[in-house]
C-alpha cells in the first residue's frame, strides 16, 4: 500500500491509499468510504481486489483519520465540499496518474451515493470518457419511504428527524457518542437528512441540481445489496436506481447462501469481502468484454 497525500484547493489535505497488483493492472477502481468510516477499514477488500488484478485507490474523506480537517464543529462542510472540492480534485488526479487504465468509481453506503453524484458531474468536466461505470456496495437512497414495511418506514422517519434535531441544536452531529456515523459537521448531516426525508437531493451552498444530473447519467451502474441489511436494504437500492433512467443498471443481492460461513451485514462484509469482490470483478470483466 502506498499513501498519497493530496493538497486540496481550500487548503486542506487528504490521503489516497493506493494498492497496486503485482502484474499488469486490469483497471483502476477509485473507492469512496461510508459515512464515518476511514479508508483503513477496507484493507481486506483492497487486498483481494489487487489480488484479482485491479489497482485500488481509496480516498479518505474530510474529517476522517487521515484528513487534515479534524474539527467538525469549527470546519463545517457538506456534500458540496466533498463533491466539488475533494472528489473534483482527487478523481482527475488519479485518472491522469493512470492514463492507460479504464476507471471505475466505487463506494460503500453513502460513499456509493457520492460516487454516483460525482459521476453524474463528469460530463461537464470532460472526464466521463475515462470512467466506465460505478459500483455501489450496500448503497441506495436513505429515503424513509424506500423501506419495505410501514413499521420500518415509521422508525426511519422518526430516527432521521431525531438526528436532524440533534444536529440543529448542537451545530454538529455527535455520532461518536450516539453510535452512528461518527462525529460529523452540521451541513453534511443536513444534506443527509434532507435526502432521507424528501427522497431527493438539495445540497447546501451549491447551484448544481444533482437530481437533473442523475437523470442524464448514461454509464453502467451496479448496485450490490446484502440480504438482511437493515440500513440500506435492496428496496433502498431500487429507489436510487429509479433515478437513473438513462443508465444501464444491474442489481445483485448477496444472499446468505453465498456467505454461509460468515455473518455479513451493512459493515461486516468488508471483513469477509470475497463474495463482494467476486460480484464486482465479474461485472467489471464483463464490461471490458463488451467495450
N, C-alpha and C positions, 0 to 999 in steps of 0.2 A: 504494500500500500504506500502511495506517495501523496503526502498532503501538499496541496497547492493553495497558497494564500492569495486572495484576490482583493484588491482595493476597489471599493465601490464609490460612485460619484458623489455621495453625500458625506464622505469622509470616514465611513465605517469600513470594516474588513470582514470577510468571511473566509471559510476554508472549504475547498473541494477535496474529498478523498478519492484519489484515482487508483483504481485496481486494474492492472493490465494482465492479459493472458500470456502464457509462455510462448505460444505460437502466434501466427498471424491472426489478427482480430477479425471476427465476423461482423463487427459493428460497434457503435458507441451507444450505451444506454445512460442517459442523464436522469438521475434519480432525485426526487424531492420527498423528504420525510413527512410523517404525520405531525399533527399539532402537538407541540410539546415534547417531541422525540428527537434526540440527537442522532446524527449520522452513525455514531458508534454502535447503535443498537442493531444495525443492519449488516454487521461484518460477516455473518454466516451466509446471508443472502448474496452479498458481494462476492464472497469466495466461490460459491457454487456457480454463479454466473460467469466469472472469469474462467473457472474450470471448464465451462461449456464453450469457451472461446470468445467471450464478449468483453470489451473494455467497459468498465463500470465507473461512472463519475457521480458521487453522492454529494449534493450541495447542502451544507449546513445552513439552516435558516437563521435569520437575525434573531437575537435574543437567546439563542441556544449556546451550548457549552463552548463551541469553537468560534463564536461570533464575538466581535469586539463590542457589540452592543449588549449590555447586561441588565440595565435598569429599566424594567418595563413601565414603571411609573414616570420616570423622567423622560425617557425616549419613547414617546408614543408613536406607534406605526400600525398600519393595517394592510389589507390586501394590496393597496396601491403601491406601497413601498416594496413589497415582496415581488409583485409582478413587474412594475415599471422601473424599478431601480435594480433589485437583486437579480432576478431572472433575466431581465433585459440586458444586463451586463454580463452575467456569468455564462448563459447559454451560448451567445455568439462567440465568446472567447473559446469555449470548449469546441464548438463547431469548427472554428478556424484552426484550433490546435490539431485537429484530426481531419484534414481536408479530404482524405480519400475514403473515409468511413461513412456508411449510412448511419443515420442518427435516429434514435427513438427516445421520446420522453416517457418517464415512468414515475408514478407517485403512489404513496400509500395514504389512504384515507383522505384527509384534507389536502395532502400533497398531490393526490390524483386530481382533485378539482383544480388546484393551482396549475398543474401540468396542462390540463385541458384548456384552462383560461389563457395561459401563456401561449399555447399552440395556436389558439384562435387569433392571437395578435401577430403571428409571424408573417401573415400575408402582407400586411402593410410595412413590415420591417425587412422583407426580402429574403427571409431565411426558410420559408416553408418548403422550398425545393429540396433542402437538405434533410428535413425532418420527415421520416417515412411513416410515423404512426405514434400512438400514445397508448400506454398500458396503465390502467387504474387497478390497483390491488386493494380490495376492501374499500373501494371508493364509490361515492354516489352522492345524491342530494341529501342534505341534512333536513329537508323539509319534513315537518312532523306528519304531514298527510301522506308521505310516501310509505309509512309503516303499515304492516299488513292487518292490524286489528284495531278496533276502536279503543281498547284499553291501552295499547302501546302508543297510539296517537295522542291520547289524553296525557299520558305520562310524559311523553316527549315535549308536548306543548307546555306543560307546567314546568318541566325542567329547564327548557330554553328560556322561558320567562324569568325563572329564578336566577339563572346565570346573567341574563340581561340586567336585572335589578341590582344584583351584587356589583356588577361591572360599573353601572352608572353611579351607584352610591360611593364606591371606593375609588373610582377613577382608574381602576385596573382590575384584572381578574386574578384572585389568589388560588389558582388551580393547584398549586403545590400544597396548599392546605386542605382544599376541598376534594382532592383526589381525582381531578380531571383536567387534562390539558396543560398542566404546568402553569407557572406564573406568566400571564400574558397581558399585553397593553390594551388599553381601552378600545382603540379603533379596530384592532384585529377581532376582538370579541364582538364588537358592534357589527362588523361585516358578517361574521359567522352567524350571529343570532338573527340578523335580517334575513339571510337566505333560509335559515331554519324555520322562521315564522311565515315568510311570504312566498318561499319557493322560487325566488328569482334573485339576481344579484343587483345590489345598489351599493357600490363601493365608494366609500368616503373619499372626498377630495380629488376625484378624477372625473373627467368629462367623457371618458370612454364608456360606451354601452356594451358591456361584455355579453349581455343576453343576445344582442344582434350579432356579435362576432361569433358566438357559438353556433348560431343558425347558418353561418356561412362556412363553417369548418367542413372540409371535404376529405380529411385524412382518415385512414383506418384507425379505429379505436377498439381496444379490447378491455372489457370490464371483467375482472376476476372477483367473484363473490365467494364467501366462505359459509358453508352451511352452519347455521347456529350462531352466526354473528349477530349480536344483539344491538350493536351500534349502527352498523351500515349493512343491513340485510340485502338480499337480492332485489327486493322491491325498490330500495333506495337507488341502486344502480340503474334499474329500469327507468326510474323517474328522471335521472340525469341524462340517460341515453335518449330519452324522448325529446330533449332539447337540441338534438343533433340531426336534423332532417337530411343533411347532405353527406354526413359521414358514413363510412362503411363500418357499421357497428357489429362487433362479435361479443357475446355474453357467455361466460362459463361460470358455473357454480361448483366449487370444490366440495365434494360430499365426504361424509365420514368414511365411506368405503375406501376412499383414496388416501386417507391418513389414519387408518385404524390403529396404528402403533403409537400415535401421539394425540393429545388433545389440542386442537387448534382453535383459535378464536381471532378476534379483530387484531390483536397484537402478537399473540404467541406464534403465529405462523412463521415469523422471522427467525425463530429459534430452530424450526424444523422446515426449512424453506424448499425442500426438494420438489414437492408437488407444485408449488407456485412457479419454481424455476422451470420445471418440465412444461407446464402450460405456456409460460411466457416464451421460452426458446422455440418451442414447436410453432407457435404463432408467428414469431419473427422469421423463422426459416421459411415458412410458407409464404410470407410476404415477399421475401427475397426472390423466391422462385417465380412469383407472379410478376415481378417488376422486370 
